[in-house]
Amino acid sequence: MKIVDQNTFNETFQYFDKEIVVEIIDIFINEYPERMTNIERAIEDKNYADLKFHAHSIKGVIANFMVPKPQELAKKLEVAGTEQNLDEVDENFVALKEQCELLMDDLKEIRAQFL
């Protein structure tokens, strides 16, 4: 299942050198495990400030790829941290992980096109 719109991606990155596009993709892929661990730890510890911070951070990175669903889920986690409300946080975290896995699959395919 594709979540990255290839046309939108190409339009957004059309003026970037191929090496830069690959680097942006690599940064997301390489930092993803730690980012998700930080969010999960913040949820487990009920550390609202960390949840807000790490969810906001991954939301910004996801925004680079113009994929609304995972960005929306990260925003929900950010709001949960801001409002100190953990209702639905577990469900949103699981959904975010699923969406980000799809995103990573798409990005790996796109990355191969730029090599």
C-alpha positions in Angstrom: 0.0 0.0 0.0 1.5 3.3 -1.1 1.1 6.4 1.0 3.5 8.7 -0.7 2.1 10.4 -3.8 5.0 10.1 -6.3 3.9 13.1 -8.3 3.7 15.4 -5.2 7.0 14.0 -4.0 8.7 14.7 -7.4 7.2 18.2 -7.5 8.4 19.0 -4.0 12.0 17.7 -4.6 12.4 18.6 -8.3 15.0 21.3 -7.6 17.0 19.2 -5.1 20.1 17.3 -6.1 19.6 13.6 -6.1 22.2 13.2 -3.4 20.2 15.6 -1.1 17.0 13.7 -1.7 18.7 10.4 -0.8 20.2 12.1 2.3 16.8 13.4 3.5 15.3 9.9 3.0 18.3 8.3 4.8 18.0 10.6 7.8 14.4 9.7 8.2 15.0 6.0 7.9 18.1 6.0 10.2 16.5 8.2 12.9 13.1 6.5 12.8 13.8 3.7 15.4 15.1 6.1 18.0 12.3 8.6 17.4 9.6 5.9 17.9 11.4 4.6 21.0 11.4 8.1 22.5 7.7 8.5 21.9 6.9 5.0 23.3 9.0 5.7 26.4 7.3 9.1 26.9 3.9 7.3 26.8 5.0 4.6 29.2 6.5 7.1 31.6 3.5 9.5 31.2 6.1 12.1 30.4 3.9 14.7 28.7 6.6 17.1 27.9 8.7 14.5 26.1 5.6 13.1 24.3 4.8 16.6 23.0 8.5 17.2 22.0 9.1 13.9 20.3 5.7 13.8 18.5 6.2 17.3 17.3 9.7 16.4 16.1 8.6 13.4 14.1 5.6 15.3 12.7 8.0 17.9 11.3 10.2 15.2 9.6 7.1 13.4 8.2 5.9 16.7 6.8 8.9 16.7 4.4 7.2 13.8 2.5 3.7 15.3 2.3 1.9 12.3 3.7 -1.1 13.5 5.7 -2.2 10.4 7.7 1.1 9.8 9.7 1.5 13.5 10.1 -2.1 13.7 11.6 -1.3 10.8 14.0 1.9 12.5 15.2 -0.1 15.7 15.7 -2.6 13.8 17.8 0.2 12.5 20.0 1.7 16.0 20.3 -1.7 17.3 21.4 -2.0 14.5 23.9 1.3 15.6 25.4 0.2 19.2 25.4 -3.2 18.5 27.0 -1.7 15.8 29.3 -4.4 13.4 28.1 -3.4 9.8 27.3 -6.9 8.8 26.0 -6.4 7.0 22.7 -2.6 7.5 22.8 -1.8 3.8 22.6 -4.1 3.4 19.5 -2.6 6.5 17.9 0.9 5.3 18.5 0.2 1.9 17.0 -1.4 3.6 14.0 1.5 6.0 13.6 4.0 3.0 13.6 1.9 1.3 10.9 1.8 4.4 8.8 5.5 5.1 9.2 6.4 1.5 8.2 4.4 2.1 5.0 6.2 5.4 4.6 9.6 3.8 5.0 8.7 1.2 2.4 7.7 3.9 0.0 10.8 5.9 0.7 13.1 3.0 0.2 11.6 2.5 -3.3 11.8 6.2 -4.1 15.4 6.2 -2.8 16.4 3.5 -5.2 15.1 5.6 -8.1 17.5 8.4 -7.1 20.6 6.2 -7.1 
